[in-house]
Amino acid sequence: MSNLENTILVDLARKLFRGCTNFHIEPDSVKLMTWSWQELFVDLTLRSPVIRKYPISTELSRIFLKKLINCIEPVQEVHDNLYAELCRAMNNSAIEDYCYRHYVISNDLNNIITMKETKNMVVNGTTGMRTWEAALMLSDWILCNKELFSSKDVLELGSGIGFTGITLAKFCEPKSVTMTDCHEDVLQVLCENVDINFPSHCKNRSSDGTTYELDNVSRVDVMMLDWNEMTDLPNKRPDVILGADIVYDPSILKPLCNVLQIFCDRKNDVNIYIASIIRNELTFESFLQVLETYNFHCEKLMQPTNAHIEWDHTHINRCLLKIMRK
Ligand SMILES: C[S@@+](CC[C@H](N)C(=O)[O-])C[C@H]1O[C@@H](n2cnc3c(N)ncnc32)[C@H](O)[C@@H]1O
């Protein structure tokens, strides 16, 4: 297979894996989607062991395959396996509360983070049940700056189902990663996602949360941490604090800053990185003002665009902040 054919295959596979149906194929590329290319595409995606074990949404694969077949049909003979997979997706009409999305890291189809998640914005009153664009943006930046996390104790606030913390634990060799959230259901799915992405681990449950002893990192903890419950903060002294898409509710800005302050009181020189998609300028401005009143200094960092992880960088309003004590 030529480099170009391989690039087209990986690019489309990446989109299918993460359930993205918004793709465009150039007419010149369709010419390269020969019978054998199509066969390989199905084998490496829908019939791959990881997708068989953790299937992507049938609704999204149906849309994806219809679109792909529509592109190929006028130019090439469509492979039976593509039709077979489309039929399979069409025959499965089960309602999907959850599905799996697979995020390809650094264009390597063998390097995948698999996430159990929903397609919905809000489930059971929480926004934490899906991976948000800010988590992808922050993780992309983390993978460009691995040295900042190597051998460090890292705490993530509002982890949701865990994409950022799992990526960090898998690729950056931190000393420990503590992933936290305030919602019981979210923490449960987060634990499932740690199980999926670190199949060989030693797991212990206690009243403090769940601890995983991993191969490449000393430990991963999954814990309840509610910014409104200051009495119950984990007994941790992180070097780095992370948060993706946690600045959206004006009522939690002060509680969030209280938490940052407490951890910065416990240890000097804590570096805090918060990634945001700015849906409401006023809320984000208020956050910057509250940080100022807590004596924090902010620096806006340059964000990579799809250096290691594909994310939608067309959001005009996004920001990656480095926050430190003045
Ligand atoms: C928009 S989601 C972002 C999830 C994840 N970081 C991501 O970007 O994919 C916001 C997360 O913050 C959590 N959260 C909201 N209020 C919180 C609070 N008071 N304490 C702790 N976590 C909170 C929610 O449960 C949810 O998981």
The ligand as an ORCA input file, in Angstrom:
! r2SCAN-3c Opt
* xyz 0 1
  C     -18.023     19.198     31.020
  S     -17.580     17.886     32.055
  C     -15.880     17.664     31.636
  C     -15.432     16.255     31.853
  C     -14.008     15.965     31.373
  N     -13.040     16.745     32.093
  C     -13.891     16.229     29.891
  O     -13.433     17.324     29.518
  O     -14.257     15.357     29.093
  C     -17.452     18.659     33.676
  C     -17.126     17.697     34.786
  O     -16.981     18.442     36.010
  C     -17.617     17.719     37.046
  N     -18.048     18.663     38.092
  C     -19.015     19.603     38.024
  N     -19.177     20.209     39.209
  C     -18.279     19.645     40.056
  C     -17.967     19.823     41.442
  N     -18.637     20.701     42.195
  N     -16.990     19.070     41.973
  C     -16.313     18.174     41.214
  N     -16.571     17.938     39.904
  C     -17.547     18.665     39.334
  C     -18.802     17.046     36.366
  O     -19.289     15.924     37.096
  C     -18.212     16.659     35.021
  O     -17.647     15.384     35.055
*
